[in-house]
Amino acid sequence: MKIVPSIFLLVLLMVSASATAIPSNGPPPPGIPPPGLPIDGDVVTMAVFAVLFGLYKIYKSKLFNKKTPA
């Protein structure tokens, strides 16, 4: 029985590749952030900007929707 060198090398490569593909134990996942983080930071500022943007859109809508006299 004659062993073909290219097939022998291919099988050797496949075995060595599968042996190195075994996952190792990595670092543990990051923990949960501590409680007490603010969930309502700058709500007042965002409300002011929302009102100003709404007023701007209303003004712009009324400005461009005027009908010109014929």
ABEGO torsion letter per residue (X at the ends): XBBBAAAAAAAAAAAAAAAAABBBBBBBBBBBBBBGBBAABGAAAAAAAAAAAAAAAAAAAAAAABBBBX
